Amino acid sequence: MIEPLIKVNDLSFEYKLNNKTSIPVLKGVSFDIFPGEYVAIVGHNGSGKSTLSKHLNGILKPSSGDVLVSGSNTKELQMLREIRQKVGMVFQHPDNQIVATIVEDDVAFGLENIEIPAATMKDRIDYALEAVGMSEFRQRPPHHLSGGQKQRVAIAGIIAMKPDCLVLDEATSMLDTYGRRDILNVVRELNDDGMTIVSVTHHMSEVAEASRVIVIEQGQIVMDGSPREIFQQYERMQQLKLDIPVASRLARLIHEYDEEFQSDLIRNNEIIQEVVRLSAKRGVFVG
Amino acid sequence: MAGFEFELSRNITIGQYLPTGSLVHRLDPRVKLLSFTILVIAMAICDTYVGNIIALAFAICLFYISRIPISYGLSGVKPAIPFILILAVLQLMFYNKVASGGTVLVDHGFILITSDSIRLVIVSALRFIEIIFLSSVLTLSTSTTQITHGIESLLRPLKYVKFPVHEFALIITIAIRFVPTFAMEMEKMMKAQASRGAEFGTGAWWRIIQRTKDVFPIIIPLFNVAMARAEDLVLAMEARCYTPGNERSIYTKYKAQNKDYIAILFCILFASLLLLFPFPY
């Protein structure tokens, strides 16, 4: 049996306002993330999804319960550096996570922190910038980059540290369509190469990319399954004030009109394939 | 709004790096910083006409060696002119106790002007211009990144007296990194306020108080934004294993070459010339 990379065990978290009052954000959340998975965590604003993601590398500590990364508890201070090296995190705001005045130095920042010798640092920086397609920008100052490019630099800064898992905390929410598409491509490639991805998002087209979806509502997990299973539960999703992808909605509508058309499609190209399949079956050739 | 520039981020002069690939550009930033310090000290001490004219000529020569148009230096002097003038007036009025030697030129009530105080005024103005020229050459020929790396590696020996060298360098780096970000932020806020009827830069330039008051509605939101950004940045740095005070490895390392040794030797010689040679005037 494969060991889980991240094990979240009955995690509760509350923000303490003062001695008497505290606001519970997470209530008894448990789940495992296995190596190589692509997990999307969704929920509407204030559901606790971002707070949950910040527990995965020990930025926040559970009020009760445990988070284990490869068996090490995030509550143990001396393990923190190792945990953060294993689980890297990219945040929402592209501007607020770049430390240095040029791209190359920013990617080096994390490596300097974990005391990678200067001789091997260059290779790692080359590799990371190559992986996100930002090699020709290595001498540029960050304010000359677009939002999407800044986020790619932020991802490079993380993957240079060779983590096992990349957590994206709404990393695409400040980007335009093109920037988002670039990030998604990079993330998909990283996942194909075996990196575990946890993506906190409210863009349902990104969720369709994932292999597993965890839906959070009022600090609890309410759904956990493949995107296809989740998007099938149309009424439940509406109740939770969550969108479903356009492709999924379209498939449902066509299905109502034509029983034979599959209703559980979630990606745009699946719709096309289904149209081609049905047309061919009925003697009409499309495409 | 006529004539007022909202495009702040375009006018940032800090780190106005001008890559021309000259010899000065290719020098080790540590050498440039050291030479700069030595020369500035020498210029600040040297108090003769001849010495300062030689120093000014030297500063102008530096522009040619580094292939930077002298107009860049002059544009740096322009905003300093009011300060030079105010300084000159103050020195003429209040420095007569210090510089009371030489021949008396004017003695009228509390105003006492001597040839020494005239010398003081002219030499200070020259010094001002020399130092502006020097620092222009330094910042135009060295990128901000090189400057911060240079400072960090020059200060590194101080680590042994428990001076937080890396933290200090990181503070400078982050400050420089966020200058354009905040300029853009400020631009956005000014536009937002202006669209709701606030006025910026409409008063004449001599109404300093009015123009200062105009900025207040910007300052507080700017602080607010800065705090929010700082919080985010701390999280991002922590997520990348940053622990203050921890040992870190260093990515950028400099190695001084022959031309660097020659350059610093030359600067030391020139500085000692300014300091030690008995110039007649």
Contacts between the chains, C-beta under 8 A, distances in Angstrom:
chain1	res1	chain2	res2	distance
A	54	B	235	7.8
A	57	B	239	6.1
A	59	B	235	6.0
A	59	B	238	6.2
A	59	B	239	6.2
A	81	B	241	5.3
A	81	B	243	7.1
A	84	B	238	7.5
A	84	B	239	6.1
A	84	B	240	7.3
A	84	B	241	4.9
A	85	B	241	6.0
A	88	B	239	6.9
A	88	B	240	7.5
A	89	B	236	7.9
A	89	B	239	4.2
A	91	B	232	6.5
A	91	B	235	6.6
A	91	B	236	5.6
A	91	B	239	7.6
A	93	B	229	7.8
A	93	B	232	5.6
A	95	B	181	5.5
A	95	B	229	7.3
A	96	B	229	5.0
A	96	B	232	3.6
A	96	B	233	5.3
A	96	B	236	6.5
A	97	B	232	6.9
A	97	B	233	6.8
A	97	B	236	3.5
A	98	B	177	6.9
A	99	B	170	7.6
A	99	B	173	7.0
A	99	B	174	6.3
A	99	B	177	6.8
A	99	B	233	7.2
A	99	B	236	7.6
A	99	B	237	6.3
A	100	B	145	7.4
A	100	B	173	5.9
A	100	B	177	6.4
A	101	B	15	7.9
A	101	B	143	8.0
A	101	B	144	5.4
A	101	B	145	4.7
A	101	B	148	7.0
A	101	B	173	5.9
A	101	B	176	5.4
A	101	B	177	5.0
A	102	B	143	7.9
A	102	B	145	5.1
A	104	B	251	8.0
A	105	B	145	6.4
A	105	B	173	7.9
A	105	B	251	6.8
A	105	B	252	7.1
A	108	B	251	3.9
A	108	B	252	7.8
A	109	B	237	7.8
A	109	B	240	6.2
A	109	B	242	7.6
A	110	B	240	3.9
A	110	B	241	6.3
A	111	B	249	7.3
A	111	B	251	7.0
A	112	B	248	4.5
A	112	B	249	5.3
A	112	B	250	6.5
A	112	B	251	5.9
A	113	B	240	6.0
A	113	B	241	4.2
A	113	B	242	5.0
A	113	B	243	7.3
A	113	B	246	7.2
A	113	B	248	5.9
A	114	B	241	5.2
A	115	B	247	6.1
A	115	B	248	6.3
A	115	B	249	4.7
A	116	B	249	5.8
A	117	B	249	5.9
A	118	B	249	6.0
A	118	B	250	6.2
A	118	B	251	6.0
A	118	B	253	6.2
A	121	B	249	7.2
A	121	B	251	5.3
A	125	B	251	7.9
A	141	B	180	7.6
A	142	B	177	6.8
A	143	B	9	7.5
A	143	B	180	3.9
A	143	B	181	6.4
A	143	B	184	7.6
A	154	B	236	7.6
A	157	B	240	6.4
A	158	B	240	7.1
A	161	B	240	7.1
A	161	B	241	7.4
